């Protein structure tokens, strides 16, 4: 399949005034910063007939045109995803229970299964809004995180759900097993998160990061770890993993953020113990309150049983 060129005309919103062009394009279209820069360097961003440079500052209300060719490895290919369960579906949206090892959507360098590919394989058509590789995606779960995720099927749902997530009107509850015992047993972590200064694939608490707020509460304490319930106010990439690791309590199994390798082996975990257990929001069409719950996957339940026996 040959990738077709796509074009979009748009205005710079007030909140992106003064931002670099590549940063603005990344945020508006959901592209990676590198891909946005690549598009601009190839002459893909135009303002009043003139090419825009990636370092140019954006002005509120400026009308621009973007032309890009979706990368071949970012095209959604239908592919059956073992363990991907549809929890709820109607004309506007679909709620899935995502297993670990599955990405939310295609991305550069990822060759494994995706939620969008699994939905396409199941005959579920999603909204065409958003970048082609993540059309219909209104929020994401890390590859190694399991649990509930909603995808927009209609354009109405895409617009309204994106707005609801941005306005923090969606209830996102996770359970995590973290190393050690958080002190205090319940609390709020308010620390900005940005790109890790020395790792392309990690994030960290940085002075110039995006505002990030995490609430946690202890559910059960074990000898070497603690089961906590986590509620997110914001939805930054790796937010729970970064915030808990910063307090020296990384998610068990999350060796990327400093978890003990020996404990991971002891619990037979090859992923972080992190599960999106509850998801609640108003239906985008009639404002009906919807709430969904997900049970722990077998490997996470088994890890808890081992901890209880210690």
CORRAPE-V295361 format. One record per helix or strand of 2 or more residues. SS is the DSSP state (A for helix, B for strand). FROM is the first residue (numbers start at 1). TO is the last residue. If there is no record, write none. Layout:
ss->{SS;SS}
from->{FROM;FROM}
to->{TO;TO}
//
This chain:
ss->{B;A;A;A;B;B;B;A;B;B;A;A;B;A;B;B;B;B;B;B;A;A;A;B;B;A}
from->{5;14;21;33;45;50;63;72;85;93;115;132;146;155;171;186;193;203;213;225;239;255;261;274;289;298}
to->{11;16;29;41;47;51;69;74;89;98;121;134;152;166;179;190;195;205;221;232;246;257;266;282;293;309}
//
